[in-house]
């Protein structure tokens, strides 16, 4: 592993320390484009240069410019083809959240930041939430509108997005942005005084991440920040929020999806040939390498 000398031009995106070091050089040899940031990109272990903050421990890709530009032009048809599985996991996320905040949802205002094609919004509407979202990808917004979701352009802050909201969700989004602290702060500013923020993101300190090393499936180009429970709680505490729940969400996959991902790690002869039935059988899986944190203003 190559370790760079201390370089004061780099600043940690969480604690703003200049005590950061390069711990993993990029293996990306081509110029970045929107396709590199597809939600369904399965090139695990293919990543940008990762720097570690020696003050707060945050792992981050400091050489990449603002990632929003790539998401604005993003199209991802494979993502939408897995809508049934993703809808199932969105419902599981919302049910887990409701166990903390209560079952009464009618009229509660929910904002989903980085809403994609509106899967969580659709599930939230079905449960009675007054749900809306923001999403930078024009293609994903168009798909969301086709499913009847209220979704606005781009990112927060946004002139068409005004609070207060009861709930703001950031589901698998903070790891994709170049300014995660500012994004979380902007989300909290949209909340009611007793509102809650829900964050889900891969856990770089999980057992799976430690065992897999640099081949862990969450080390990929689209992820430019790698979080742990401690640095997420550091952010929330610095913004005046208290963590009220920490859990590890389930995910829903088809057998075909799992088969495709196994090909990233195993030789083809060890993996069953693709069959139609693989697309029809779905199951829930918890690899315990994602964090779901719910926090409320102190």
Sine and cosine of phi, psi and omega as CSV:
sin_phi,cos_phi,sin_psi,cos_psi,sin_omega,cos_omega
0.00,0.00,0.76,-0.65,0.01,-1.00
-1.00,0.05,0.76,-0.65,0.02,-1.00
-0.91,-0.41,0.85,-0.53,-0.01,-1.00
-0.99,0.15,0.42,-0.91,0.11,-0.99
-0.94,0.35,0.41,-0.91,0.05,-1.00
-0.81,0.59,0.75,-0.67,-0.04,-1.00
-0.73,-0.69,0.93,-0.37,-0.13,-0.99
-0.95,0.31,-0.13,0.99,0.01,-1.00
-0.96,0.27,-0.30,0.96,0.02,-1.00
-1.00,-0.09,0.65,-0.76,-0.03,-1.00
-0.78,-0.62,0.75,-0.66,0.03,-1.00
-0.86,0.50,0.70,-0.72,-0.05,-1.00
-0.98,0.20,-0.15,0.99,0.04,-1.00
-0.97,-0.24,-0.86,0.51,-0.10,-0.99
-0.99,-0.15,-0.09,1.00,0.06,-1.00
0.94,0.35,0.27,0.96,0.08,-1.00
-0.95,0.31,0.50,-0.87,0.11,-0.99
-1.00,-0.09,0.05,1.00,-0.01,-1.00
-1.00,0.06,0.95,0.30,-0.01,-1.00
-0.84,-0.54,0.54,-0.84,-0.02,-1.00
-0.72,-0.69,0.57,-0.82,0.10,-1.00
-0.96,0.29,0.82,-0.58,0.02,-1.00
-0.90,-0.44,-0.26,0.97,0.01,-1.00
-0.49,-0.87,0.89,-0.45,0.01,-1.00
-0.98,0.20,0.51,-0.86,-0.01,-1.00
-0.89,0.45,0.52,-0.85,0.18,-0.98
-0.92,-0.39,0.31,0.95,0.06,-1.00
-1.00,0.02,0.84,-0.54,-0.11,-0.99
-0.96,-0.28,-0.12,0.99,-0.05,-1.00
-0.90,-0.44,0.28,-0.96,0.03,-1.00
-0.91,0.41,0.60,-0.80,-0.02,-1.00
-0.93,0.36,0.58,-0.81,0.10,-0.99
-0.59,-0.81,0.16,-0.99,-0.10,-1.00
-0.85,0.53,-0.60,0.80,-0.01,-1.00
-0.87,0.50,-0.43,0.90,0.03,-1.00
-0.93,0.38,-0.29,0.96,-0.07,-1.00
-0.95,-0.30,0.27,0.96,0.05,-1.00
-0.86,0.50,0.64,-0.77,0.00,-1.00
-0.88,0.48,-0.53,0.85,-0.09,-1.00
-1.00,-0.09,0.17,0.99,0.02,-1.00
-0.86,0.51,0.83,-0.56,-0.07,-1.00
-0.95,-0.32,0.35,0.94,0.02,-1.00
-0.99,0.12,0.95,0.30,-0.04,-1.00
-0.91,0.40,0.60,-0.80,-0.01,-1.00
0.98,0.17,0.10,0.99,0.02,-1.00
-0.95,-0.30,0.96,-0.26,-0.26,-0.96
-0.61,-0.79,0.24,-0.97,0.11,-0.99
-0.99,0.11,0.21,-0.98,0.00,-1.00
-0.87,0.50,0.71,-0.70,-0.05,-1.00
-0.93,-0.37,0.77,-0.64,0.03,-1.00
-0.93,-0.37,0.59,-0.81,0.06,-1.00
-0.94,-0.35,0.76,-0.66,0.12,-0.99
-0.99,0.17,0.83,-0.55,-0.03,-1.00
-0.98,0.19,-0.10,1.00,0.04,-1.00
-1.00,-0.06,-0.77,0.64,-0.07,-1.00
-0.93,-0.37,-0.13,0.99,0.06,-1.00
0.99,0.10,0.03,1.00,-0.05,-1.00
-0.92,0.38,0.74,-0.67,0.10,-1.00
-0.99,-0.12,0.76,-0.65,-0.16,-0.99
-0.44,-0.90,0.44,-0.90,0.01,-1.00
-0.98,-0.19,0.99,-0.12,-0.15,-0.99
-1.00,0.06,-0.16,0.99,-0.01,-1.00
-1.00,0.04,-0.23,0.97,-0.08,-1.00
-0.99,0.11,0.65,-0.76,0.07,-1.00
-0.96,0.27,-0.06,-1.00,0.03,-1.00
-0.80,0.60,0.86,-0.52,-0.10,-1.00
-0.97,0.25,-0.23,0.97,-0.07,-1.00
-0.83,0.56,-0.59,0.80,-0.03,-1.00
-0.86,0.51,-0.56,0.83,-0.01,-1.00
-0.97,0.26,-0.58,0.82,-0.02,-1.00
-0.96,0.27,-0.47,0.88,0.02,-1.00
-0.88,0.47,-0.54,0.84,-0.02,-1.00
-0.99,-0.16,0.14,0.99,-0.13,-0.99
-0.96,0.28,0.69,-0.72,0.22,-0.98
-0.77,-0.64,0.63,-0.78,-0.07,-1.00
-0.49,-0.87,0.99,0.11,-0.06,-1.00
-0.92,0.39,-0.52,0.86,0.01,-1.00
-0.90,0.43,-0.57,0.82,0.03,-1.00
-0.87,0.50,-0.72,0.69,-0.04,-1.00
-0.94,0.33,-0.47,0.88,0.02,-1.00
-0.93,0.37,-0.30,0.95,0.04,-1.00
-0.97,-0.23,0.46,0.89,-0.08,-1.00
-0.87,0.49,-0.62,0.79,-0.02,-1.00
-0.88,0.48,-0.72,0.70,0.00,-1.00
-0.91,0.41,-0.67,0.74,-0.03,-1.00
-0.94,0.34,-0.52,0.85,0.09,-1.00
-0.91,0.42,-0.65,0.76,0.03,-1.00
-0.88,0.48,-0.69,0.73,-0.01,-1.00
-0.96,0.29,-0.49,0.87,0.09,-1.00
-0.89,0.45,-0.66,0.75,0.03,-1.00
-0.90,0.43,-0.64,0.77,0.02,-1.00
-0.90,0.43,-0.64,0.77,0.03,-1.00
-0.89,0.46,-0.72,0.69,-0.03,-1.00
-0.91,0.41,-0.64,0.77,0.03,-1.00
-0.90,0.44,-0.64,0.77,0.04,-1.00
-0.90,0.43,-0.65,0.76,0.03,-1.00
-0.90,0.43,-0.66,0.75,-0.04,-1.00
-0.92,0.38,-0.42,0.91,0.08,-1.00
-0.91,0.41,-0.42,0.91,-0.01,-1.00
-1.00,-0.01,-0.69,0.72,-0.13,-0.99
-1.00,-0.09,-0.25,0.97,-0.04,-1.00
0.93,-0.38,0.34,-0.94,-0.09,-1.00
-1.00,0.10,-0.25,0.97,-0.03,-1.00
-0.98,0.22,0.94,-0.34,-0.09,-1.00
-0.89,-0.45,-0.29,0.96,-0.11,-0.99
-0.86,0.51,0.84,-0.55,0.04,-1.00
1.00,0.08,-0.18,0.98,0.02,-1.00
-0.92,0.39,0.76,-0.65,-0.02,-1.00
-1.00,0.07,0.83,-0.56,-0.02,-1.00
-0.83,-0.55,0.75,-0.66,0.09,-1.00
-0.90,-0.44,0.84,-0.55,0.05,-1.00
-0.98,-0.21,0.89,-0.45,-0.03,-1.00
-1.00,-0.05,0.80,-0.60,-0.13,-0.99
0.96,0.29,0.81,0.59,-0.22,-0.97
-0.98,0.20,-0.09,1.00,0.03,-1.00
0.86,0.52,-0.73,-0.68,-0.01,-1.00
-1.00,-0.03,0.32,0.95,0.14,-0.99
0.99,0.12,0.35,0.94,-0.07,-1.00
-0.91,0.42,-0.75,0.66,0.03,-1.00
-0.91,0.42,-0.60,0.80,0.01,-1.00
-0.89,0.45,-0.70,0.71,0.01,-1.00
-0.88,0.48,-0.69,0.72,0.03,-1.00
-0.90,0.43,-0.63,0.77,0.00,-1.00
-0.92,0.38,-0.64,0.77,0.04,-1.00
-0.88,0.48,-0.65,0.76,0.01,-1.00
-0.89,0.46,-0.45,0.89,-0.01,-1.00
-1.00,-0.03,0.01,1.00,0.07,-1.00
0.97,-0.22,-0.06,1.00,0.03,-1.00
-0.94,0.34,0.52,-0.86,0.22,-0.98
-1.00,0.02,1.00,-0.02,-0.24,-0.97
-0.94,-0.34,0.69,-0.72,0.10,-0.99
-0.59,-0.81,0.16,-0.99,-0.05,-1.00
-0.43,-0.90,0.09,-1.00,0.12,-0.99
-0.79,-0.61,0.55,-0.83,-0.05,-1.00
-0.38,-0.92,0.80,-0.60,-0.03,-1.00
-0.95,0.30,-0.46,0.89,-0.07,-1.00
-0.97,0.23,0.87,-0.49,0.03,-1.00
-0.89,0.45,-0.59,0.81,-0.02,-1.00
-0.92,0.39,-0.71,0.71,0.01,-1.00
-0.92,0.40,-0.60,0.80,0.05,-1.00
-0.88,0.47,-0.66,0.75,0.00,-1.00
-0.88,0.48,-0.68,0.73,0.04,-1.00
-0.90,0.44,-0.68,0.74,0.00,-1.00
-0.88,0.48,-0.69,0.72,0.02,-1.00
-0.87,0.49,-0.61,0.79,0.01,-1.00
-0.90,0.44,-0.40,0.92,0.03,-1.00
-0.99,-0.12,0.20,0.98,0.08,-1.00
0.98,0.20,0.38,0.93,-0.04,-1.00
-1.00,-0.04,0.61,-0.80,0.07,-1.00
-1.00,0.04,0.95,-0.30,-0.09,-1.00
-0.63,-0.78,0.70,-0.71,-0.05,-1.00
-0.97,-0.26,0.19,-0.98,-0.02,-1.00
-0.96,0.26,0.53,-0.85,0.31,-0.95
0.95,0.32,-0.66,-0.75,-0.20,-0.98
-0.78,-0.63,0.17,-0.99,0.10,-0.99
-1.00,-0.06,0.54,-0.84,-0.02,1.00
-0.95,0.31,0.49,-0.87,-0.03,-1.00
-0.61,-0.79,0.69,-0.72,-0.08,-1.00
-0.88,0.48,-0.39,0.92,-0.02,-1.00
-1.00,-0.03,-0.03,1.00,0.00,-1.00
-0.94,-0.35,0.91,-0.42,0.02,-1.00
-0.74,-0.68,0.65,-0.76,0.02,-1.00
-0.99,0.11,-0.27,-0.96,0.02,1.00
-1.00,0.04,0.50,-0.87,0.06,-1.00
-0.95,-0.31,0.48,-0.88,0.11,-0.99
-0.97,0.23,-0.57,0.82,-0.08,-1.00
-0.62,-0.79,0.70,-0.72,0.20,-0.98
-0.84,-0.54,0.78,-0.62,0.00,-1.00
-0.93,-0.38,0.64,-0.77,0.12,-0.99
-0.79,-0.62,1.00,-0.02,-0.13,-0.99
-0.99,-0.17,0.93,-0.37,-0.03,-1.00
0.76,0.64,0.79,0.61,-0.01,-1.00
-0.78,-0.63,-0.58,0.81,-0.11,-0.99
-0.90,0.43,-0.45,0.89,0.02,-1.00
-0.96,0.29,-0.18,0.98,-0.06,-1.00
-0.99,-0.13,-0.13,0.99,-0.18,-0.98
-0.93,-0.36,0.47,-0.88,-0.05,-1.00
-0.99,0.12,-0.19,0.98,0.01,-1.00
-0.72,-0.70,0.93,0.37,-0.09,-1.00
-0.90,0.43,-0.61,0.79,0.01,-1.00
-0.87,0.49,-0.71,0.70,-0.01,-1.00
-0.92,0.39,-0.62,0.79,0.03,-1.00
-0.88,0.47,-0.72,0.69,-0.01,-1.00
-0.91,0.42,-0.65,0.76,0.04,-1.00
-0.88,0.48,-0.70,0.71,0.02,-1.00
-0.89,0.46,-0.56,0.83,0.04,-1.00
-0.92,0.39,-0.68,0.73,-0.03,-1.00
-0.92,0.40,-0.50,0.87,-0.01,-1.00
-0.93,0.36,-0.27,0.96,0.01,-1.00
-1.00,-0.01,-0.06,1.00,-0.09,-1.00
-1.00,0.03,0.46,-0.89,0.21,-0.98
-0.91,0.41,0.32,-0.95,0.01,-1.00
-0.81,0.59,-0.54,0.84,0.01,-1.00
-0.96,-0.28,0.30,0.95,-0.02,-1.00
-0.96,0.27,0.22,-0.97,-0.02,-1.00
-0.83,-0.56,0.45,-0.89,0.10,-0.99
-0.90,-0.44,0.67,-0.74,-0.01,-1.00
-0.86,-0.51,0.83,-0.55,-0.01,-1.00
-0.83,-0.55,0.77,-0.64,0.16,-0.99
-0.84,-0.54,0.73,-0.69,-0.01,-1.00
-0.35,-0.94,0.43,-0.90,0.08,-1.00
-0.86,0.51,0.55,-0.83,-0.03,-1.00
-0.97,-0.24,0.96,-0.29,-0.06,-1.00
-0.94,0.35,-0.24,0.97,0.03,-1.00
-0.99,-0.14,0.10,1.00,-0.01,-1.00
-0.93,0.37,0.31,-0.95,0.02,-1.00
-0.88,0.48,-0.67,0.74,0.00,-1.00
-0.86,0.51,-0.69,0.72,0.00,-1.00
-0.90,0.43,-0.64,0.76,-0.01,-1.00
-0.93,0.37,-0.65,0.76,-0.02,-1.00
-0.94,0.34,-0.63,0.78,-0.08,-1.00
-0.99,0.16,-0.36,0.93,-0.04,-1.00
0.86,0.50,-0.66,-0.75,-0.08,-1.00
-0.96,0.28,-0.07,1.00,0.07,-1.00
-1.00,-0.06,0.01,1.00,0.04,-1.00
-0.80,0.60,0.67,-0.74,-0.12,-0.99
-0.89,0.45,-0.27,0.96,0.03,-1.00
-1.00,-0.02,-0.10,0.99,0.16,-0.99
-0.99,0.14,0.97,-0.22,-0.06,-1.00
-0.43,-0.90,0.26,-0.97,-0.11,-0.99
-0.84,0.55,-0.68,0.73,-0.11,-0.99
-0.92,0.40,-0.33,0.94,-0.01,-1.00
-1.00,-0.08,0.90,-0.44,-0.05,-1.00
-0.91,-0.41,0.10,0.99,0.10,-0.99
-0.53,-0.85,0.68,-0.73,-0.07,-1.00
-0.84,-0.55,0.93,-0.38,-0.20,-0.98
-0.98,-0.21,0.32,-0.95,0.13,-0.99
-0.74,-0.67,0.18,-0.98,0.04,-1.00
-0.84,0.54,-0.66,0.76,-0.09,-1.00
-0.92,0.39,-0.68,0.73,-0.04,-1.00
-0.98,0.18,-0.39,0.92,0.14,-0.99
-0.93,0.37,-0.68,0.73,0.03,-1.00
-0.92,0.38,-0.50,0.86,0.09,-1.00
-0.88,0.47,-0.72,0.69,0.02,-1.00
-0.87,0.49,-0.79,0.62,-0.08,-1.00
-0.89,0.45,-0.65,0.76,0.03,-1.00
-0.90,0.44,-0.65,0.76,-0.01,-1.00
-0.91,0.41,-0.37,0.93,0.02,-1.00
-0.99,-0.10,0.09,1.00,0.04,-1.00
1.00,0.09,0.45,0.89,-0.02,-1.00
-0.90,-0.44,0.55,-0.83,0.00,-1.00
-0.93,-0.38,0.77,-0.64,0.03,-1.00
-0.94,0.33,0.81,-0.59,-0.01,-1.00
-0.93,-0.36,-0.20,0.98,0.03,-1.00
-0.37,-0.93,0.70,-0.71,0.12,-0.99
-0.77,-0.64,0.81,-0.59,0.00,-1.00
-0.53,-0.85,0.03,-1.00,0.00,-1.00
-0.82,-0.57,0.94,-0.33,-0.12,-0.99
-0.95,0.31,0.45,-0.89,0.15,-0.99
-0.99,0.15,0.38,-0.93,0.11,-0.99
-0.80,-0.60,0.44,-0.90,-0.04,-1.00
-0.91,-0.41,0.77,-0.64,-0.05,-1.00
-0.70,-0.71,0.46,-0.89,0.23,-0.97
-1.00,0.05,0.35,-0.94,0.07,-1.00
-0.87,0.49,-0.58,0.82,0.01,-1.00
-0.89,0.45,-0.63,0.78,0.02,-1.00
-0.90,0.43,-0.73,0.69,0.00,-1.00
-0.88,0.47,-0.68,0.74,0.02,-1.00
-0.85,0.53,-0.72,0.69,-0.02,-1.00
-0.88,0.48,-0.65,0.76,-0.02,-1.00
-0.95,0.31,-0.54,0.84,0.04,-1.00
-0.89,0.45,-0.48,0.88,0.01,-1.00
-0.92,0.40,-0.28,0.96,0.06,-1.00
-0.97,0.25,-0.29,0.96,-0.09,-1.00
-0.87,-0.49,-0.43,0.90,-0.11,-0.99
-0.88,-0.47,0.48,-0.88,0.11,-0.99
-0.90,0.43,0.51,-0.86,-0.10,-1.00
-0.83,0.55,-0.53,0.85,-0.06,-1.00
-0.94,0.33,-0.25,0.97,0.04,-1.00
-1.00,-0.01,-0.12,0.99,-0.08,-1.00
-0.93,-0.37,0.71,-0.71,0.01,-1.00
-0.85,0.52,0.57,-0.82,0.11,-0.99
-0.89,0.46,0.52,-0.85,-0.02,-1.00
-0.92,0.38,0.67,-0.74,0.04,-1.00
-0.72,-0.69,0.43,-0.91,-0.04,-1.00
-0.87,0.49,-0.61,0.79,-0.03,-1.00
-0.86,0.51,-0.42,0.91,-0.01,-1.00
-0.90,0.43,-0.45,0.89,0.01,-1.00
-0.99,0.16,-0.30,0.95,-0.09,-1.00
-0.99,-0.13,-0.29,0.96,-0.02,-1.00
-0.98,-0.20,0.83,-0.56,-0.02,-1.00
-0.83,-0.56,0.49,-0.87,0.05,-1.00
-0.50,-0.87,0.34,-0.94,0.02,-1.00
-1.00,-0.05,0.61,-0.79,-0.05,-1.00
-0.64,-0.77,0.67,-0.74,0.07,-1.00
-0.80,-0.60,0.97,-0.23,0.03,-1.00
-1.00,0.07,0.00,1.00,0.05,-1.00
0.83,0.56,0.54,0.84,0.03,-1.00
-0.88,-0.47,0.31,0.95,0.15,-0.99
-0.82,-0.57,0.49,-0.87,0.03,-1.00
-0.93,-0.36,0.65,-0.76,0.19,-0.98
-0.86,-0.50,0.92,-0.39,-0.04,-1.00
-0.90,-0.44,0.78,-0.62,0.08,-1.00
-0.92,-0.40,0.78,-0.63,-0.06,-1.00
-0.70,-0.71,0.44,-0.90,-0.04,-1.00
-0.72,-0.70,0.49,-0.87,0.00,-1.00
-0.87,0.49,0.70,-0.71,-0.02,-1.00
-0.92,0.39,0.00,0.00,0.00,0.00
